[in-house]
Amino acid sequence: MDEGWVSNLEVDCNESGRFVAVLVLTPPPELGSPIRVPIEGEYDRPELAEDAALDALAAMTRGD
């Protein structure tokens, strides 16, 4: 990913009222709209969804 891309982590509430973390990758405007990738898992509180997603992303960088 070059410096024209932006990444962010958001938390959405699904139909069941549980929370899911979403990785949002935003390319430069000329390449199109943001790409939203849900992170596996549903949680009772938004903080838990965000913490689990950060753990999963950290594990990916370590190669786990």
Secondary structure as GFF3:
##gff-version 3
##sequence-region A 1 64
A	DSSP	beta_strand	6	13	.	.	.	ID=ss1
A	DSSP	beta_strand	19	26	.	.	.	ID=ss2
A	DSSP	three_ten_helix	29	31	.	.	.	ID=ss3
A	DSSP	beta_strand	35	38	.	.	.	ID=ss4
A	DSSP	alpha_helix	46	62	.	.	.	ID=ss5
###
